[in-house]
Amino acid sequence: MRILLLTISLILVGCASEPPVNQEESNAGRYQIDSDIAPNSPISVKHIEDAHPRYEPKSLSGNKDYTLLGKDYPIVKKPKGFTQEGISSWYGKKFHGHKTSNGEVYDMYSMSAAHKTLPIPSYVKVTNKDNGKAAIVRVNDRGPFHDGRIIDLSFTAATKLDVIKTGTANVKIEYISVEKPANPQDWHAIDPNQYHIQMVAVKNEDSAKKAALQLQKQFDAPTNIVKSDSVFRVRLGPFIDRDLADATLLKAKNSRYSSAFILQEAKK
């Protein structure tokens, strides 16, 4: 199932999230789908609608290529037109209330799913080839890490597709492409975050101010300085548009700032 990377030191916890690099295979047994269970007194899910596809910037967490149990998982960079056929499983109470790969909280009553390599978040149409039923789910997690299985459905999604009855099902998944709205006001409210790019860290405040001015001119972006532990950290930003932050980060890495990285914080 899914594994959470909470820190650089690869602390493993029992919930769904981003798989750590080179995680020992001895932990794999903790994530067998057979040990998961449905809720004791499940509510009716008939009223729960499919996920509604909309443009969302990709999450800062859960979108890096990774290695698990000796196998490499490169994230799909251009998912438009992506389709896949294989076996679907589901996950429920065992992971309910724990964090997913992008830091959200897994809700087994949501129309969500886990996939090994699609960008997070993504929207996909899932068709149960055994009975013809179809549903749209939002991918916000990583998994399942079982041979032949291509997607883990939430309890609700699995119930709607009758996967709960059989445990697994033969499915087809189709990525739903949503174009980015031209008007930023149409999507900024969707993302509660803003982004900074950590560029340099110095111990002298005057040096930090000089670096900030230089970076502002070089990258045509606002800058800010944060003091932490007697170190002045010079950052580009804030950026409201994650795509713009990503593009600026790429420019920074292609120059002499190879160690630059993105930071995420709630909008103020």
N, C-alpha and C positions, 0 to 999 in steps of 0.2 A: 504493500500500500504506500501511502505517502509518508515522507520523512521530513522533519523540520530542521532547517539550518538557522539556528538562532544567533550564533556567534561565529567569529572566525575560527574559534577553537573546535567547531563542529560538535556542539553539544546536542545530543539526540534526545528528543522527547516523544511521548506517545501521542502524536497528533499528525494532522495532514499538512505537509508543506514541502518546501524545496529540498530535494535530495542533496546531501553533502557529497563532496568529491571524495572518491575512494573510500566510501563507507564500508566497514567490515561486513562480510557476508553473514557473520554470526547474528546480526540484528534482524535479518530478513524474516525470521520466524515470527517476530512480533507483529508483522503486518500481513498475515494471512487473512484473506477475505472470509475464510470459514469461521474465524473467531469473532466476526462482527455480527451484530444482531439488530433486528428491527425494534422500534419502541414498544414498550410493554402494552401501552394503550394508545395506539396510533390514532391521530385525528383523521377525519375524512380529507382527502386531497382532491376531491372532485372539483372543488371551487378554485383551485390554484391554477392560474393561467400559465402558459408557456412563458419563458423569458422573452422580453421584448428587445430585439437587437437595436443597438444605438452605438454611435461612435464613442469610444472610450480610449484615452491614452493608455498605452501598455503600462503595467505596474513596474515600479522600480525593483521590487523583489520577484523572484521566480522566473525571470526571463533570460537567465544566463545559461549557456551550454554547460552540461554537467556530466559526471561519470558516476555510475552506481553499479555496484556488484560487478565491476570490470567491464561494463558496457557504456559506451559514449552515447549521449543524447543531445544532438545539436538542435537548438530551437529553430523552428521553421521561420525563416526571415520574410518570405513572401507567400503568405498562406492563401491568397486569392485563388480560387479554383481547387483548393485542397479537398480531396475525398479519401476515404479509407474504409475498408471492410474488415471485420474481424469479430471478436467476441466482446460483449459488454458484461461487466459485473456491476456491483453497487456497494455503497458503504453508508452506514447509518449511525446507530447510537454510539458506537465505539469512538467515533470522531466528532460527534455533535458537540458544538461549543468550543472546539479547539481551532487553532489558527490554520488557515490554508496557506498555500505557497506564496500568495501575494499579501499575506498579513490580515486578510479578512477572517471573519469567524464562520466556520462551517455550520450551516443550518440544514439539517436533513430534510426540512420541509420547504426548502427553496428548490427552484428548477436549475440546479447547478451540476457540474461534473468535473472530473479530473482527466487530464490527458497528458501524455508524456512530453510532447514537443510543440504543441500549438502555442502561440503567444497567449499570455495572460493579461487581461481577460480576452476571451474570444466567444463568439456565438456560433453554435453548430446545430444543424438539424440532425436528429438521430432517428433512424428508421429501424424498427424491429423487423427484420426480414422473415422471422418465423410467424408473425401475425399481421404484418402490414401497418401496425400502429406507428405514428411518428410524433415527435415533440421537439421543441427548440429549448436548448439549455445554454447556460453561460458557463464557460470553462474558467475556473479560478484556482485550480489546484493541479498538482502533479501526480501521476499514477495512471493506471495500475501497473505494478512491476511484476506481472505474471506473464509467462510466455503465451502469446496468442491473444491476450486481452488488450484492447485498444482504448477503452474508455471506462471509467468508473462513474456511474450515475448516482445522484443523490437518492435517498429513500423515496422521495416524492416522484422524481422523474422515472425511477425504476418501477414504481407502482403504476404510473400512468401507462407505461409501455409493457406492463405485465412481466417485467424481468424479475420482480420479487417472487412470482409464482415458481419460476424455474431456476432462479439463482444467477444464471447467465443466459445470454441470448446472442444469436447471430445478428449483427447490426451493420448498418452503413452510416457513416457520418459525413456530413457535407458542411464545409466552412461557409459561414454567411458573411460576406464582405459588406461593410458599412463605410461609405465615404466620409471623410472629414468635412463637416460643414464649413462653408466659406466664411460665415459670420461667427467670430469667436464667441459671441454671446449665446450662440445656440448650443455650445458644449462646455464652456468654462465652468458652469455651475455643476456639471457632472463630476468633475475632478475636484475634490476638496483640498488638494495639495498644491504647493508651489515648490520650485526647484532651485537649488544653488549648485554651482560647480566649484568645488574646493580646488584652488590653483596652487597657492604657495603658503608656507607657514614660516614666519620669522619672529625673532625675539625683540626686535626694535620697532617701536611704533612708527617712527619717521620712515623707516625702510618699508613698512607695510603700506603707508600712505603713498609713497612713491610707486610701489608695485601696483597699487590699485589704479592709479592714474594711467600708468603704462598699459595695464590690462584692459582698461576701459577703452582706450584708443585703439589698441590692437584688435580687439574682438567686437568693438562697437556694441558694447553691452554695459549695463549698470554693474557696479561693484559694491561690495560691502565688506567690512572688517569685523571679525568676531574675536574677542580676547578669551582665551581658555588656557588655564594652567600656565600663565605667564608667556603664552605664545599668541601672536597675532596671526589669525588665519584670514587670508585674503580670498574672497569668493566672487565669482561672477553671479549676477542675479539680483533679485529673484526673477525666475522665469515662470510665467503662468502656463505657457505652452510646452508640454513635455517634448514634443517633436523638435522645437527650437532649441531646447536645452540639450537634446541628444546631438543635434547638428553642431552646436557650439562646442560640445565636449569632443566631438570628432576632430574639429579644427584644432582644438587645444592639444590633443594627443598627437596630431600630425606635425605640430610645431615642437617646441622643446618641453612641453608640459605633459610628458608621457604618464605621469602618476596622477593626473587630474581625475576627479571622480564626482559623481552627482550625489547630492544630498537632498532629501525630501523632508518637507515639514508642512504642517497645516497652514492654510492661507490665513493671513491676519486681517 
